[in-house]
């Protein structure tokens, strides 16, 4: 019996550590200076996008309305598969923007 209890305790502690690690990884915001972010022209504030450099940018485009955004539209930040383990600003933008259907 004690082996089973020890096993269950180890499993629950291990799960807690994994969940805490995932929460911490998802909590980090991607920096505009990050190599991937710079390559995609990511800006945490879409109003600061260089419209000459990114002519496909249109007013109203933001991470929160992108198909890749993993947060809710009203969230200040959310995950993005382009920046594994990091969050992007809901009001941000990058050149991979794809309007949600």
Protein Blocks (a to p, Z undefined) as FASTA:
>chain_A
ZZmmmmmmmmmmmmmmmmmmmmmmmmpccdfklmklmmnopafblklpcfklmmmbcghi
afklgfklcbdfklmbdcdfklghiacdfkbccfkbccdZZ
